[in-house]
């Protein structure tokens, strides 16, 4: 169990969460936002909540004692939260509503070589899968159970890698890649994630006995989230085709 001091430290995560929500809300309320869809605001707030709940009690402590809770934490921070956050298009809203100088700085950051490299579909796929593999098949698994700060760091990594991957697949980065490359990244990630999750049924982490519920939770959540990404990707392609001039029939 964690003492009051530990809980106080964890409650500090409320500060960036509330700040992010308030900043997004302010962007939507700005006259520059245009007709920004209300559902994107709801999606962003839900995404912030999905990640935040994994850092606070009771889930944070429960994840240290129960494998299913740990898998739930992974699913919320690495799969559900990033999807909800990235379909809300926070960078696009910021670029539209910020004053000229901060908007220009943000654009330079998004266009920088490190940002482009990290948001490449191949790089983002590797980062996501490496995080999941390391979480369950290295000493990181034990470290997360023994240390709350390690749990926080891993959660942060999962959320960041998940956001990079989701943005790369949806083409919401500053330099979106081809449909084929993004679709290939999604297929590779979906297959590898399913394999890793199914593998936990046969090869659970050391010391874990009741592994089936958690492994199935990861497997199903991964398939659902990646299916949603696939649907969005196909809808983007259909919308693009409708915008392009069609060849005249003979």
C-alpha positions in Angstrom: 0.0 0.0 0.0 1.1 3.6 -0.6 1.2 6.2 2.1 -0.3 9.6 1.9 3.0 11.1 0.6 3.0 8.7 -2.4 -0.6 9.6 -3.1 0.3 13.3 -3.1 3.1 12.7 -5.6 0.7 10.8 -7.9 -1.9 13.5 -7.6 0.6 15.9 -9.2 -0.2 14.2 -12.5 -3.5 16.0 -12.3 -1.7 19.3 -13.0 -0.5 18.5 -16.6 -3.7 16.6 -17.3 -5.9 19.6 -16.3 -3.5 21.9 -18.2 -3.8 19.9 -21.4 -7.6 19.7 -21.1 -7.8 23.5 -20.4 -5.5 24.3 -23.3 -7.5 22.2 -25.7 -10.7 23.7 -24.4 -9.3 27.2 -24.9 -8.4 26.3 -28.5 -11.9 25.1 -29.3 -13.3 28.2 -27.7 -11.0 30.5 -29.8 -12.6 32.4 -32.6 -9.8 31.0 -34.9 -10.9 27.4 -34.4 -13.7 27.7 -36.9 -16.3 25.0 -36.7 -14.1 22.6 -34.7 -16.1 19.4 -34.1 -17.4 19.0 -30.5 -16.7 15.3 -30.7 -13.0 16.0 -31.0 -13.1 17.8 -27.7 -14.9 14.9 -26.1 -12.4 12.5 -27.6 -9.4 14.5 -26.3 -10.8 14.8 -22.7 -11.5 11.0 -22.7 -8.0 10.3 -24.0 -6.5 12.4 -21.2 -8.7 10.6 -18.7 -7.7 7.1 -20.1 -4.0 7.8 -19.5 -4.5 9.6 -16.2 -6.4 6.8 -14.6 -3.5 4.4 -15.0 -1.3 6.8 -13.0 -3.6 7.3 -10.1 -5.1 5.1 -7.3 -6.6 2.6 -7.3 -5.4 1.3 -10.7 -1.8 2.2 -10.1 -1.5 0.0 -7.0 -3.7 -2.7 -8.3 -1.5 -3.0 -11.4 1.5 -3.8 -9.1 -0.4 -6.8 -7.6 -2.6 -8.2 -10.4 -1.5 -9.1 -13.9 -5.0 -8.4 -15.4 -4.8 -4.9 -13.9 -1.4 -4.4 -15.4 -2.7 -5.4 -18.8 -5.6 -3.0 -18.4 -3.2 -0.2 -17.6 -1.2 -1.0 -20.7 -4.4 -1.1 -22.8 -5.6 2.3 -21.6 -2.2 4.1 -21.8 -0.8 2.5 -24.9 -3.9 1.8 -27.0 -7.2 3.5 -26.0 -5.7 6.8 -24.8 -3.5 7.4 -27.9 -6.4 6.7 -30.3 -8.7 9.1 -28.4 -6.0 11.8 -28.2 -4.8 11.6 -31.8 -8.2 11.6 -33.5 -8.8 14.9 -31.6 -6.0 16.4 -33.7 -4.5 18.6 -30.9 -1.5 19.7 -33.1 -3.8 20.9 -35.9 -6.0 22.8 -33.4 -2.9 24.4 -31.8 -1.5 25.5 -35.2 -4.9 27.0 -36.1 -5.5 28.9 -32.9 -2.1 29.9 -31.5 -0.7 33.4 -32.1 1.7 33.7 -35.0 5.0 33.4 -33.1 4.2 30.3 -30.9 2.5 28.7 -33.9 5.6 29.2 -36.0 7.8 27.6 -33.3 5.4 24.6 -33.0 5.5 24.2 -36.8 9.3 24.2 -36.7 9.3 21.6 -34.0 6.9 19.4 -35.9 8.9 19.8 -39.1 12.3 19.1 -37.4 14.4 16.0 -38.4 14.0 14.3 -35.0 10.2 14.7 -35.1 9.9 13.4 -38.6 12.1 10.5 -37.8 10.2 9.5 -34.7 6.8 9.9 -36.5 7.8 7.7 -39.5 5.5 4.7 -39.6 8.4 2.2 -39.4 10.0 4.0 -36.4 6.7 4.4 -34.6 5.9 0.7 -35.1 9.2 -0.4 -33.7 8.8 1.8 -30.7 5.3 0.5 -29.9 6.2 -3.1 -30.2 9.5 -2.8 -28.4 7.7 -1.2 -25.5 5.2 -4.0 -25.2 7.9 -6.7 -25.5 10.1 -5.1 -22.9 7.3 -4.5 -20.5 6.5 -8.3 -20.3 9.7 -10.1 -21.2 12.5 -8.2 -19.5 13.5 -7.1 -16.0 11.3 -4.1 -16.6 8.3 -6.2 -15.6 9.7 -6.8 -12.1 10.9 -3.3 -11.8 7.4 -2.0 -12.6 6.0 -4.1 -9.8 8.6 -2.9 -7.3 8.8 0.7 -8.1 6.0 3.2 -8.7 8.3 5.7 -10.5 9.2 3.0 -13.0 5.5 2.3 -13.5 5.0 6.0 -14.3 7.9 6.1 -16.7 6.7 3.0 -18.6 3.2 4.4 -18.7 4.6 7.7 -20.2 6.6 5.7 -22.8 3.6 3.6 -23.8 1.4 6.7 -24.2 4.0 8.7 -26.1 4.8 5.7 -28.4 1.1 5.0 -28.9 0.5 8.6 -29.9 3.4 8.6 -32.3 2.2 5.4 -33.9 -1.4 6.5 -34.2 -0.5 9.9 -35.7 1.9 8.2 -38.2 -0.9 5.7 -39.3 -3.5 8.4 -39.5 -1.2 10.7 -41.5 -1.7 13.6 -39.1 2.0 14.3 -38.8 3.7 17.3 -40.5 4.9 15.0 -43.4 2.3 12.2 -43.9 3.5 9.1 -45.7 1.8 7.1 -48.4 -1.4 5.1 -47.8 0.5 1.9 -48.5 3.3 2.6 -46.0 0.8 3.6 -43.3 -1.4 0.6 -44.0 1.6 -1.7 -44.0 2.7 -0.3 -40.6 -0.8 -0.9 -39.2 -0.9 -4.5 -40.4 2.6 -5.3 -39.1 1.8 -3.7 -35.7 -1.6 -5.5 -35.5 -0.1 -8.9 -36.3 2.9 -8.5 -34.0 0.7 -7.1 -31.1 -1.7 -10.0 -31.5 1.3 -12.4 -31.5 2.8 -10.9 -28.4 -0.5 -10.8 -26.5 -1.3 -14.4 -27.5 2.2 -15.4 -26.5 1.4 -14.2 -22.9 -1.1 -17.0 -22.7 1.7 -19.6 -23.3 4.7 -17.7 -21.9 3.5 -15.5 -19.0 6.0 -13.3 -17.2 7.9 -15.1 -14.3 5.7 -15.4 -11.2 2.4 -14.8 -13.0 -0.1 -17.6 -12.6 -3.6 -16.2 -13.6 -2.4 -14.8 -16.9 -5.2 -15.7 -19.3 -7.6 -12.8 -18.5 -4.9 -10.1 -18.9 -3.5 -11.7 -22.1 -7.0 -11.9 -23.6 -7.8 -8.3 -22.6 -4.6 -7.1 -24.4 -5.4 -9.3 -27.4 -9.0 -8.1 -27.8 -8.3 -4.4 -27.0 -5.4 -4.4 -29.5 -7.5 -6.0 -32.3 -10.4 -3.5 -31.6 -8.2 -0.4 -31.6 -6.3 -1.4 -34.7 -9.5 -2.3 -36.5 -10.8 1.2 -35.7 -7.6 2.7 -37.1 -8.0 0.6 -40.2 -11.5 1.8 -40.7 -10.4 5.5 -40.3 -7.5 4.8 -42.7 -9.9 3.4 -45.4 -12.3 6.2 -45.0 -9.5 8.7 -45.5 -8.6 6.9 -48.7 -12.2 6.9 -49.9 -12.5 10.6 -49.1 -9.3 11.4 -51.1 -10.5 9.4 -54.1 -13.8 11.4 -54.1 -11.8 14.7 -54.2 -9.6 13.6 -57.1 -10.8 14.1 -60.6 -12.1 10.8 -62.0 -10.9 9.6 -65.5 -13.6 10.1 -68.1 -15.2 6.8 -69.3 -14.8 5.7 -72.9 
